[in-house]
Amino acid sequence: MHRFTSSAGIALIKQFEGFSKVPYICAGGYYTIGYGHKLAPNEQYDSLSEETAEQILVSDLFSAERAVVRYIDVELLDYQFDALVSFTFNCGSGALQRSTLRQKINYQLYDEAGAEFLKWIYVGSRRITGLVYRRIAEKRLFTGILGEN
């Protein structure tokens, strides 16, 4: 069964990804456009409308949503799911799969799991301020500090 990110979760992702109508190189060194869409070698866009970028984002989220469903063995509230989709969309499904974050959630150690978000703030050895803010927001969402959706 597939599970979809809520509109509040999508809004969080869009907030931190930001919108770019033209391709740029992200902090990870990838050509990116729209709301964090990593361009594949066969893709080429000169510019993108926000509407098209939103459609691409929803399509891109499908694999992050699938990974959360696949790797998390416990029931999640909508806001917990949204926080994990945001994390997975940004860091990749492999990061979720091998993370202590995943282990803590699957052992139902939710408070400890919340702290794990804050370990994912580096690109290579560089601490990225934007990732600090994103991980804080994801942690707050996951632990319910931002409230239930």
C-alpha positions as CSV (number, residue, x, y, z in Angstrom):
1,M,0.0,0.0,0.0
2,H,1.3,3.4,-0.9
3,R,1.1,6.4,1.4
4,F,1.2,10.0,0.3
5,T,2.7,13.1,1.9
6,S,0.2,15.5,3.3
7,S,-0.2,19.1,2.0
8,A,1.6,20.3,5.1
9,G,4.5,17.9,4.5
10,I,4.7,19.1,0.9
11,A,4.7,22.7,2.1
12,L,7.6,22.0,4.5
13,I,9.6,20.4,1.7
14,K,8.9,23.2,-0.7
15,Q,9.9,25.7,2.0
16,F,13.3,24.2,2.5
17,E,14.0,23.2,-1.1
18,G,13.0,26.6,-2.4
19,F,11.9,27.1,-6.0
20,S,14.3,27.7,-8.9
21,K,12.9,28.1,-12.4
22,V,16.3,27.6,-13.9
23,P,18.9,24.8,-13.3
24,Y,21.5,25.4,-10.6
25,I,24.2,23.3,-8.8
26,C,23.0,22.4,-5.3
27,A,25.2,22.0,-2.2
28,G,25.6,18.3,-3.1
29,G,27.1,19.2,-6.5
30,Y,24.0,18.1,-8.6
31,Y,22.2,20.1,-11.3
32,T,18.9,20.8,-9.7
33,I,15.7,22.7,-10.8
34,G,12.2,23.4,-9.4
35,Y,11.7,22.2,-5.8
36,G,14.9,20.1,-5.4
37,H,14.6,18.0,-8.5
38,K,17.9,16.5,-9.3
39,L,18.3,16.5,-13.1
40,A,19.0,13.1,-14.7
41,P,21.6,13.1,-17.5
42,N,18.9,12.8,-20.2
43,E,16.8,15.7,-18.7
44,Q,17.2,19.3,-19.9
45,Y,15.2,22.3,-18.8
46,D,15.9,25.9,-19.6
47,S,13.2,27.0,-17.2
48,L,10.3,25.7,-15.3
49,S,6.9,27.1,-14.1
50,E,6.0,26.6,-10.5
51,E,3.0,24.5,-11.6
52,T,5.3,22.1,-13.5
53,A,7.8,22.1,-10.6
54,E,5.0,21.1,-8.2
55,Q,4.0,18.2,-10.5
56,I,7.6,17.1,-10.7
57,L,7.9,17.3,-6.9
58,V,4.9,15.1,-6.3
59,S,6.4,12.6,-8.8
60,D,9.8,12.8,-7.1
61,L,8.2,12.3,-3.6
62,F,6.8,8.9,-4.7
63,S,10.1,7.2,-4.2
64,A,10.8,8.8,-0.9
65,E,7.3,7.9,0.3
66,R,7.8,4.3,-0.9
67,A,11.1,4.1,1.0
68,V,9.6,5.3,4.3
69,V,6.8,2.7,3.9
70,R,9.4,0.0,3.1
71,Y,12.0,0.8,5.8
72,I,9.8,1.8,8.7
73,D,8.1,-1.2,10.4
74,V,5.9,0.7,12.9
75,E,2.8,2.7,12.4
76,L,3.5,6.4,11.9
77,L,1.2,9.4,12.5
78,D,0.8,11.6,9.4
79,Y,3.2,14.3,10.7
80,Q,5.9,11.6,11.5
81,F,5.5,10.2,8.0
82,D,5.8,13.7,6.5
83,A,9.0,14.4,8.5
84,L,10.6,11.2,7.3
85,V,9.6,11.8,3.7
86,S,11.2,15.3,3.9
87,F,14.3,13.7,5.3
88,T,14.4,10.9,2.7
89,F,13.7,13.3,-0.2
90,N,16.7,15.4,0.9
91,C,19.1,12.7,2.0
92,G,18.1,9.7,-0.1
93,S,16.5,6.4,0.6
94,G,19.9,4.8,1.2
95,A,20.5,7.2,4.0
96,L,17.2,6.3,5.7
97,Q,17.8,2.6,5.2
98,R,21.2,2.6,6.9
99,S,20.5,5.3,9.5
100,T,20.2,5.0,13.3
101,L,17.2,7.2,12.8
102,R,15.4,4.3,11.2
103,Q,16.6,1.8,13.9
104,K,15.4,4.0,16.7
105,I,12.0,4.5,15.1
106,N,11.6,0.8,14.4
107,Y,12.4,0.1,18.1
108,Q,9.8,2.8,19.0
109,L,12.4,5.0,20.6
110,Y,10.7,8.1,19.2
111,D,12.4,10.7,21.5
112,E,15.8,9.3,20.7
113,A,14.9,9.1,17.0
114,G,14.1,12.8,17.0
115,A,17.6,13.6,18.0
116,E,19.0,11.6,15.1
117,F,17.7,14.1,12.6
118,L,20.2,16.6,13.8
119,K,23.1,14.4,12.8
120,W,22.3,14.9,9.1
121,I,23.5,18.5,8.6
122,Y,26.7,17.9,6.6
123,V,27.5,17.8,2.9
124,G,30.8,16.0,2.9
125,S,32.6,17.5,5.9
126,R,30.9,20.9,5.5
127,R,28.2,21.9,8.0
128,I,25.3,23.5,6.0
129,T,23.2,26.0,7.9
130,G,20.2,25.4,5.7
131,L,20.3,21.7,6.7
132,V,20.5,22.6,10.3
133,Y,17.3,24.5,10.0
134,R,15.6,21.8,7.9
135,R,16.6,19.0,10.4
136,I,15.3,21.1,13.3
137,A,12.0,21.6,11.5
138,E,11.8,17.8,10.6
139,K,12.6,16.9,14.2
140,R,9.9,19.2,15.5
141,L,7.4,17.9,13.1
142,F,8.3,14.2,13.8
143,T,8.0,14.7,17.6
144,G,4.7,16.6,17.2
145,I,6.0,19.9,18.4
146,L,4.6,21.6,15.3
147,G,1.2,19.9,16.1
148,E,-0.8,17.2,14.5
149,N,-2.0,17.8,11.0
